[in-house]
Amino acid sequence: MTDTYVEIDLKIMEQNAKNIVAKYPEYDTFIGIVKGDAYGHGYGIVNALYKGGIRYFAVSSMEEAAAFRKENTEASLLCLEPVAIDRIDEAAELDLTLAIPDTAYLNALLDSGCDHPFKLHIQIDSGFNRLGFKDKQEIKNAADLIEQSPYTLEGVYQHYATAGIFDPYYDAQQAKFRELTSLLDLSKIPLVHLGSGIALMAHHKPDIATATRMGLMMYGYNISPDSYGSGLKDRLRAARDSYYQKKYHISKVIRDVELELKPAMTLKCRILQLKDVKKGEHIGYGASYTAEEDIRIAVLPVGYNNGIGHHDHGRVVEINGRLCPVVGEIGMNMLCVKVDRDTTLDDTVTLLGGKITLGMFSRFSGMGLAEIMLGVGKNNPRYYYE
Ligand SMILES: *Cc1c(COP(=O)(O)O)cnc(C)c1O
Protein backbone atom coordinates (compact mmCIF):
# COMPACT_ATOMS: atom_id res chain seq x y z
CA MET A 1 0.00 0.00 0.00
CA THR A 2 1.25 3.50 -0.79
CA ASP A 3 1.72 5.97 2.08
CA THR A 4 -1.36 7.95 1.09
CA TYR A 5 -4.24 6.41 -0.82
CA VAL A 6 -7.87 6.60 -1.81
CA GLU A 7 -10.20 3.68 -1.27
CA ILE A 8 -13.35 3.36 -3.33
CA ASP A 9 -16.08 0.96 -2.33
CA LEU A 10 -17.72 -0.43 -5.46
CA LYS A 11 -20.54 -2.13 -3.54
CA ILE A 12 -21.54 1.27 -2.19
CA MET A 13 -21.49 2.78 -5.68
CA GLU A 14 -23.72 -0.01 -6.96
CA GLN A 15 -26.13 0.38 -4.05
CA ASN A 16 -26.31 4.17 -4.50
CA ALA A 17 -27.26 3.64 -8.15
CA LYS A 18 -29.89 1.05 -7.20
CA ASN A 19 -31.38 3.34 -4.56
CA ILE A 20 -31.61 6.29 -6.95
CA VAL A 21 -33.22 4.24 -9.73
CA ALA A 22 -35.74 2.72 -7.28
CA LYS A 23 -36.58 6.09 -5.74
CA TYR A 24 -37.60 7.81 -9.00
CA PRO A 25 -39.62 5.33 -11.11
CA GLU A 26 -41.23 8.25 -12.95
CA TYR A 27 -38.01 8.64 -14.96
CA ASP A 28 -37.32 6.12 -17.77
CA THR A 29 -33.63 6.87 -18.14
CA PHE A 30 -30.94 7.92 -15.68
CA ILE A 31 -27.87 9.61 -17.08
CA GLY A 32 -24.96 9.18 -14.70
CA ILE A 33 -22.56 12.11 -14.93
CA VAL A 34 -19.01 10.78 -14.93
CA LYS A 35 -17.12 13.85 -16.12
CA GLY A 36 -13.96 14.89 -14.26
CA ASP A 37 -12.68 11.30 -14.11
CA ALA A 38 -16.02 10.33 -12.54
CA TYR A 39 -15.74 13.12 -9.96
CA GLY A 40 -12.28 11.81 -9.11
CA HIS A 41 -13.43 8.22 -8.59
CA GLY A 42 -11.95 7.02 -11.88
CA TYR A 43 -13.70 4.96 -14.55
CA GLY A 44 -13.16 1.81 -12.48
CA ILE A 45 -16.56 2.58 -10.92
CA VAL A 46 -18.52 2.51 -14.15
CA ASN A 47 -19.52 -1.13 -14.07
CA ALA A 48 -20.69 -0.88 -10.47
CA LEU A 49 -23.07 1.90 -11.53
CA TYR A 50 -24.09 -0.12 -14.58
CA LYS A 51 -24.89 -3.11 -12.37
CA GLY A 52 -26.89 -0.74 -10.19
CA GLY A 53 -29.15 0.07 -13.14
CA ILE A 54 -27.65 3.16 -14.74
CA ARG A 55 -27.35 2.55 -18.46
CA TYR A 56 -26.63 6.00 -19.84
CA PHE A 57 -23.62 8.11 -18.89
CA ALA A 58 -22.15 11.47 -19.79
CA VAL A 59 -18.56 12.70 -19.97
CA SER A 60 -16.98 16.01 -20.92
CA SER A 61 -14.28 15.10 -23.40
CA MET A 62 -13.05 12.52 -25.85
CA GLU A 63 -10.24 11.56 -23.45
CA GLU A 64 -12.78 10.79 -20.75
CA ALA A 65 -14.91 8.91 -23.25
CA ALA A 66 -11.94 6.74 -24.25
CA ALA A 67 -11.17 5.97 -20.59
CA PHE A 68 -14.82 5.10 -20.03
CA ARG A 69 -14.97 2.78 -23.05
CA LYS A 70 -11.96 0.82 -21.76
CA GLU A 71 -14.25 -0.27 -18.91
CA ASN A 72 -17.61 -0.51 -20.61
CA THR A 73 -18.74 -0.71 -24.23
CA GLU A 74 -22.43 -1.45 -23.66
CA ALA A 75 -23.67 1.70 -21.95
CA SER A 76 -24.78 4.72 -23.96
CA LEU A 77 -22.37 7.60 -23.57
CA LEU A 78 -23.07 11.26 -24.21
CA CYS A 79 -20.26 13.78 -24.58
CA LEU A 80 -21.61 16.99 -23.03
CA GLU A 81 -19.14 19.21 -24.83
CA PRO A 82 -18.98 19.39 -28.63
CA VAL A 83 -16.49 16.93 -30.08
CA ALA A 84 -14.00 18.59 -32.43
CA ILE A 85 -15.13 17.81 -35.99
CA ASP A 86 -11.64 16.70 -37.04
CA ARG A 87 -11.95 13.93 -34.44
CA ILE A 88 -15.40 12.80 -35.47
CA ASP A 89 -14.19 9.37 -36.61
CA GLU A 90 -12.77 8.77 -33.13
CA ALA A 91 -16.15 9.70 -31.67
CA ALA A 92 -17.78 7.18 -34.01
CA GLU A 93 -15.38 4.48 -32.88
CA LEU A 94 -16.20 5.24 -29.25
CA ASP A 95 -19.90 5.09 -30.16
CA LEU A 96 -20.57 8.47 -28.55
CA THR A 97 -23.83 10.35 -28.45
CA LEU A 98 -23.07 13.91 -29.56
CA ALA A 99 -24.30 17.14 -28.01
CA ILE A 100 -25.24 19.81 -30.56
CA PRO A 101 -24.76 23.32 -29.14
CA ASP A 102 -25.59 25.45 -32.20
CA THR A 103 -26.35 25.54 -35.91
CA ALA A 104 -22.73 26.14 -36.92
CA TYR A 105 -21.68 22.94 -35.16
CA LEU A 106 -24.51 20.93 -36.69
CA ASN A 107 -23.60 22.19 -40.17
CA ALA A 108 -19.95 21.29 -39.65
CA LEU A 109 -21.00 17.82 -38.51
CA LEU A 110 -23.22 17.35 -41.56
CA ASP A 111 -20.44 18.62 -43.83
CA SER A 112 -17.98 16.14 -42.31
CA GLY A 113 -19.68 13.42 -44.33
CA CYS A 114 -19.26 10.96 -41.46
CA ASP A 115 -21.98 8.36 -41.97
CA HIS A 116 -21.82 6.73 -38.54
CA PRO A 117 -25.44 6.66 -37.28
CA PHE A 118 -24.78 9.09 -34.43
CA LYS A 119 -27.43 9.79 -31.85
CA LEU A 120 -27.65 13.52 -31.21
CA HIS A 121 -28.89 15.60 -28.29
CA ILE A 122 -29.76 19.24 -28.91
CA GLN A 123 -28.52 21.49 -26.12
CA ILE A 124 -30.86 24.26 -25.10
CA ASP A 125 -29.61 27.38 -23.32
CA SER A 126 -32.40 28.15 -20.86
CA GLY A 127 -30.54 30.91 -19.06
CA PHE A 128 -27.05 29.67 -18.27
CA ASN A 129 -25.50 31.42 -21.27
CA ARG A 130 -22.94 28.71 -21.71
CA LEU A 131 -23.42 26.05 -24.40
CA GLY A 132 -26.68 25.69 -26.29
CA PHE A 133 -29.25 27.14 -28.68
CA LYS A 134 -31.15 30.29 -27.69
CA ASP A 135 -33.59 30.60 -30.57
CA LYS A 136 -36.65 28.41 -31.08
CA GLN A 137 -36.74 28.64 -34.87
CA GLU A 138 -33.07 27.63 -35.05
CA ILE A 139 -33.88 24.68 -32.80
CA LYS A 140 -36.72 23.64 -35.10
CA ASN A 141 -34.48 24.01 -38.16
CA ALA A 142 -31.80 21.93 -36.49
CA ALA A 143 -34.31 19.17 -35.72
CA ASP A 144 -35.46 19.23 -39.37
CA LEU A 145 -31.87 19.04 -40.64
CA ILE A 146 -31.18 16.07 -38.37
CA GLU A 147 -34.34 14.37 -39.62
CA GLN A 148 -32.89 14.32 -43.16
CA SER A 149 -29.39 13.31 -42.06
CA PRO A 150 -27.86 9.88 -41.33
CA TYR A 151 -28.22 10.79 -37.63
CA THR A 152 -31.03 10.46 -35.09
CA LEU A 153 -32.35 13.15 -32.79
CA GLU A 154 -32.42 11.15 -29.55
CA GLY A 155 -32.45 13.91 -27.00
CA VAL A 156 -32.96 17.50 -26.04
CA TYR A 157 -31.75 19.01 -22.80
CA GLN A 158 -30.69 22.06 -20.80
CA HIS A 159 -28.73 22.69 -17.61
CA TYR A 160 -29.93 24.88 -14.74
CA ALA A 161 -27.74 27.82 -13.69
CA THR A 162 -29.22 27.89 -10.18
CA ALA A 163 -30.05 25.30 -7.55
CA GLY A 164 -33.79 25.82 -7.68
CA ILE A 165 -34.33 26.16 -3.95
CA PHE A 166 -37.07 28.74 -3.44
CA ASP A 167 -35.87 30.23 -6.66
CA PRO A 168 -37.89 32.14 -9.26
CA TYR A 169 -35.01 31.69 -11.74
CA TYR A 170 -35.57 27.92 -11.63
CA ASP A 171 -39.12 28.42 -12.90
CA ALA A 172 -37.99 31.00 -15.45
CA GLN A 173 -35.43 28.57 -16.89
CA GLN A 174 -37.92 25.76 -17.14
CA ALA A 175 -40.43 28.08 -18.83
CA LYS A 176 -37.69 29.17 -21.23
CA PHE A 177 -36.92 25.53 -22.08
CA ARG A 178 -40.59 24.88 -22.84
CA GLU A 179 -40.76 27.97 -24.99
CA LEU A 180 -37.58 27.19 -26.92
CA THR A 181 -38.71 23.62 -27.63
CA SER A 182 -42.32 24.56 -28.43
CA LEU A 183 -41.90 24.02 -32.18
CA LEU A 184 -40.66 20.45 -31.62
CA ASP A 185 -42.84 17.43 -30.98
CA LEU A 186 -41.19 16.46 -27.71
CA SER A 187 -43.23 13.25 -27.53
CA LYS A 188 -41.20 12.00 -30.51
CA ILE A 189 -37.86 12.65 -28.83
CA PRO A 190 -36.97 9.76 -26.51
CA LEU A 191 -34.81 11.63 -24.00
CA VAL A 192 -35.86 15.01 -22.66
CA HIS A 193 -33.67 15.81 -19.68
CA LEU A 194 -33.49 18.89 -17.50
CA GLY A 195 -31.15 19.78 -14.71
CA SER A 196 -28.96 17.93 -12.31
CA GLY A 197 -29.19 16.07 -9.01
CA ILE A 198 -30.50 18.98 -7.00
CA ALA A 199 -33.37 19.54 -9.46
CA LEU A 200 -34.15 15.82 -9.32
CA MET A 201 -34.33 15.79 -5.54
CA ALA A 202 -35.97 19.15 -4.88
CA HIS A 203 -38.65 19.12 -7.58
CA HIS A 204 -41.30 16.89 -9.07
CA LYS A 205 -40.57 15.57 -12.54
CA PRO A 206 -41.52 18.19 -15.14
CA ASP A 207 -44.24 16.59 -17.32
CA ILE A 208 -42.08 16.89 -20.45
CA ALA A 209 -39.04 15.15 -18.93
CA THR A 210 -38.37 11.46 -19.57
CA ALA A 211 -34.79 11.29 -18.33
CA THR A 212 -32.70 12.87 -15.60
CA ARG A 213 -29.02 13.50 -14.97
CA MET A 214 -27.20 13.25 -11.70
CA GLY A 215 -23.61 13.44 -10.47
CA LEU A 216 -22.94 14.10 -6.79
CA MET A 217 -25.80 11.86 -5.66
CA MET A 218 -24.27 8.73 -7.19
CA TYR A 219 -21.06 9.37 -5.30
CA GLY A 220 -22.97 9.28 -2.06
CA TYR A 221 -24.33 12.70 -1.25
CA ASN A 222 -27.94 13.28 -0.42
CA ILE A 223 -28.18 16.88 -1.57
CA SER A 224 -31.86 17.24 -0.68
CA PRO A 225 -32.42 20.62 0.96
CA ASP A 226 -33.16 20.49 4.69
CA SER A 227 -36.53 21.50 6.01
CA TYR A 228 -36.85 24.60 8.12
CA GLY A 229 -35.80 24.28 11.75
CA SER A 230 -38.25 24.75 14.61
CA GLY A 231 -36.69 27.92 16.06
CA LEU A 232 -38.51 31.25 15.82
CA LYS A 233 -36.23 32.59 13.07
CA ASP A 234 -36.76 29.47 10.96
CA ARG A 235 -40.52 29.59 11.41
CA LEU A 236 -40.57 33.23 10.35
CA ARG A 237 -38.46 32.37 7.30
CA ALA A 238 -40.80 29.50 6.41
CA ALA A 239 -43.82 31.81 6.66
CA ARG A 240 -42.15 34.50 4.56
CA ASP A 241 -41.04 31.97 1.90
CA SER A 242 -44.51 30.50 1.75
CA TYR A 243 -46.02 33.97 1.25
CA TYR A 244 -43.67 34.80 -1.64
CA GLN A 245 -44.06 31.31 -3.06
CA LYS A 246 -47.78 31.90 -3.51
CA LYS A 247 -47.51 35.52 -4.52
CA TYR A 248 -44.93 34.94 -7.26
CA HIS A 249 -45.88 31.34 -8.17
CA ILE A 250 -42.45 29.99 -7.27
CA SER A 251 -42.16 26.20 -7.47
CA LYS A 252 -42.48 24.47 -4.15
CA VAL A 253 -39.31 22.76 -2.94
CA ILE A 254 -39.31 19.15 -1.78
CA ARG A 255 -37.18 18.93 1.35
CA ASP A 256 -35.68 16.18 3.52
CA VAL A 257 -35.95 13.45 0.87
CA GLU A 258 -35.28 10.05 2.38
CA LEU A 259 -32.82 8.35 0.10
CA GLU A 260 -29.96 6.28 1.40
CA LEU A 261 -26.72 7.30 -0.28
CA LYS A 262 -23.29 6.58 1.09
CA PRO A 263 -19.95 8.15 0.14
CA ALA A 264 -17.74 5.62 -1.60
CA MET A 265 -14.45 7.51 -1.40
CA THR A 266 -12.11 7.68 1.59
CA LEU A 267 -8.66 9.25 1.85
CA LYS A 268 -6.21 7.57 4.20
CA CYS A 269 -2.53 7.63 5.02
CA ARG A 270 0.01 6.17 7.39
CA ILE A 271 2.02 8.04 10.02
CA LEU A 272 5.63 8.88 9.11
CA GLN A 273 6.91 9.93 12.53
CA LEU A 274 5.66 10.58 16.07
CA LYS A 275 7.31 13.44 17.93
CA ASP A 276 7.11 15.19 21.27
CA VAL A 277 6.94 18.97 21.14
CA LYS A 278 7.57 21.07 24.26
CA LYS A 279 5.46 23.99 25.38
CA GLY A 280 6.63 27.15 23.57
CA GLU A 281 8.19 25.33 20.59
CA HIS A 282 7.07 26.15 17.06
CA ILE A 283 5.81 23.79 14.35
CA GLY A 284 6.11 24.13 10.60
CA TYR A 285 6.64 26.83 7.96
CA GLY A 286 6.75 30.35 9.25
CA ALA A 287 6.96 28.92 12.77
CA SER A 288 3.31 29.88 12.71
CA TYR A 289 2.17 27.45 15.36
CA THR A 290 3.35 27.56 18.96
CA ALA A 291 2.62 24.69 21.34
CA GLU A 292 0.69 25.96 24.37
CA GLU A 293 1.63 22.87 26.36
CA ASP A 294 3.75 19.75 25.88
CA ILE A 295 2.14 17.81 23.03
CA ARG A 296 2.76 14.81 20.80
CA ILE A 297 2.37 15.19 17.07
CA ALA A 298 2.23 12.84 14.10
CA VAL A 299 3.87 13.79 10.79
CA LEU A 300 1.65 12.69 7.88
CA PRO A 301 2.59 12.13 4.21
CA VAL A 302 -0.16 14.35 2.85
CA GLY A 303 -0.27 17.98 1.73
CA TYR A 304 -1.67 20.12 -1.04
CA ASN A 305 0.07 17.86 -3.57
CA ASN A 306 -2.56 15.29 -2.54
CA GLY A 307 -5.42 17.56 -3.57
CA ILE A 308 -6.58 18.66 -0.14
CA GLY A 309 -5.92 22.38 -0.69
CA HIS A 310 -3.62 24.49 1.45
CA HIS A 311 -6.16 26.37 3.54
CA ASP A 312 -6.69 25.15 7.05
CA HIS A 313 -9.85 26.34 8.73
CA GLY A 314 -9.76 24.04 11.73
CA ARG A 315 -9.02 20.82 9.88
CA VAL A 316 -9.07 17.56 11.83
CA VAL A 317 -8.19 13.99 10.83
CA GLU A 318 -9.42 10.77 12.38
CA ILE A 319 -7.09 8.35 14.14
CA ASN A 320 -8.55 5.42 16.07
CA GLY A 321 -11.96 7.06 16.11
CA ARG A 322 -10.59 10.29 17.61
CA LEU A 323 -10.42 13.66 15.86
CA CYS A 324 -6.93 15.17 15.78
CA PRO A 325 -6.36 18.82 14.79
CA VAL A 326 -3.80 19.96 12.24
CA VAL A 327 -0.99 21.97 13.83
CA GLY A 328 1.15 24.30 11.71
CA GLU A 329 0.87 25.01 8.00
CA ILE A 330 -0.16 22.41 5.45
CA GLY A 331 2.88 21.81 3.24
CA MET A 332 3.13 20.42 -0.28
CA ASN A 333 3.63 16.84 0.86
CA MET A 334 3.34 16.84 4.63
CA LEU A 335 1.33 18.13 7.51
CA CYS A 336 1.33 17.56 11.28
CA VAL A 337 -1.52 16.73 13.61
CA LYS A 338 -1.74 16.70 17.40
CA VAL A 339 -2.28 13.13 18.65
CA ASP A 340 -2.89 11.20 21.86
CA ARG A 341 -0.08 9.49 23.74
CA ASP A 342 -1.34 6.02 22.75
CA THR A 343 -1.14 6.66 18.99
CA THR A 344 1.33 4.29 17.28
CA LEU A 345 3.07 4.19 13.91
CA ASP A 346 0.76 1.32 12.93
CA ASP A 347 -2.36 3.45 13.18
CA THR A 348 -4.17 4.46 10.01
CA VAL A 349 -5.18 8.08 9.51
CA THR A 350 -8.43 9.02 7.76
CA LEU A 351 -8.61 12.47 6.16
CA LEU A 352 -11.91 11.98 4.30
CA GLY A 353 -14.53 9.39 5.18
CA GLY A 354 -15.37 7.82 8.54
CA LYS A 355 -16.12 10.68 10.90
CA ILE A 356 -14.81 13.24 8.42
CA THR A 357 -17.70 14.09 6.13
CA LEU A 358 -17.35 15.85 2.80
CA GLY A 359 -19.17 18.83 4.33
CA MET A 360 -16.58 19.06 7.11
CA PHE A 361 -13.76 18.75 4.57
CA SER A 362 -15.36 21.57 2.60
CA ARG A 363 -15.37 23.84 5.66
CA PHE A 364 -11.74 22.94 6.51
CA SER A 365 -10.48 23.66 3.03
CA GLY A 366 -12.87 26.23 1.57
CA MET A 367 -13.29 23.88 -1.41
CA GLY A 368 -16.56 22.83 -3.08
CA LEU A 369 -17.87 19.26 -2.73
CA ALA A 370 -17.13 18.09 -6.27
CA GLU A 371 -13.84 19.99 -6.25
CA ILE A 372 -12.70 18.02 -3.19
CA MET A 373 -13.57 14.65 -4.74
CA LEU A 374 -11.72 15.62 -7.91
CA GLY A 375 -8.63 16.85 -6.06
CA VAL A 376 -8.44 13.89 -3.71
CA GLY A 377 -9.35 11.25 -6.29
CA LYS A 378 -7.07 12.43 -9.05
CA ASN A 379 -3.99 13.11 -6.95
CA ASN A 380 -3.66 9.83 -5.05
CA PRO A 381 -3.42 6.16 -5.96
CA ARG A 382 -6.92 4.66 -5.98
CA TYR A 383 -7.76 1.18 -4.73
CA TYR A 384 -11.12 -0.31 -5.60
CA TYR A 385 -12.72 -2.96 -3.45
CA GLU A 386 -16.10 -4.70 -3.14
C1 LIG B 1 -22.06 18.19 -13.87
C2 LIG B 1 -23.33 18.14 -14.56
C3 LIG B 1 -24.44 17.48 -13.97
C4 LIG B 1 -24.39 16.84 -12.61
O1 LIG B 1 -24.56 17.77 -11.58
P1 LIG B 1 -24.67 17.27 -10.06
O2 LIG B 1 -24.93 18.56 -9.34
O3 LIG B 1 -23.37 16.68 -9.68
O4 LIG B 1 -25.80 16.33 -9.96
C5 LIG B 1 -25.59 17.38 -14.73
N1 LIG B 1 -25.67 17.93 -15.97
C6 LIG B 1 -24.65 18.58 -16.55
C7 LIG B 1 -24.80 19.16 -17.92
C8 LIG B 1 -23.45 18.72 -15.87
O5 LIG B 1 -22.43 19.37 -16.44
The ligand as an SDF file (V2000), in Angstrom:
LIG
                    3D

 15 15  0  0  0  0  0  0  0  0999 V2000
  -22.0580   18.1910  -13.8720 C   0  0  0  0  0  0  0  0  0  0  0  0
  -23.3350   18.1400  -14.5650 C   0  0  0  0  0  0  0  0  0  0  0  0
  -24.4350   17.4800  -13.9730 C   0  0  0  0  0  0  0  0  0  0  0  0
  -24.3900   16.8390  -12.6060 C   0  0  0  0  0  0  0  0  0  0  0  0
  -24.5560   17.7660  -11.5840 O   0  0  0  0  0  0  0  0  0  0  0  0
  -24.6700   17.2720  -10.0590 P   0  0  0  0  0  0  0  0  0  0  0  0
  -24.9320   18.5600   -9.3450 O   0  0  0  0  0  0  0  0  0  0  0  0
  -23.3660   16.6770   -9.6770 O   0  0  0  0  0  0  0  0  0  0  0  0
  -25.8010   16.3280   -9.9550 O   0  0  0  0  0  0  0  0  0  0  0  0
  -25.5870   17.3830  -14.7310 C   0  0  0  0  0  0  0  0  0  0  0  0
  -25.6740   17.9280  -15.9660 N   0  0  0  0  0  0  0  0  0  0  0  0
  -24.6500   18.5790  -16.5460 C   0  0  0  0  0  0  0  0  0  0  0  0
  -24.8030   19.1560  -17.9150 C   0  0  0  0  0  0  0  0  0  0  0  0
  -23.4480   18.7230  -15.8650 C   0  0  0  0  0  0  0  0  0  0  0  0
  -22.4330   19.3740  -16.4410 O   0  0  0  0  0  0  0  0  0  0  0  0
  1  2  1  0
  2  3  1  0
  2 14  2  0
  3  4  1  0
  3 10  2  0
  4  5  1  0
  5  6  1  0
  6  7  2  0
  6  8  1  0
  6  9  1  0
 10 11  1  0
 11 12  2  0
 12 13  1  0
 12 14  1  0
 14 15  1  0
M  END
$$$$
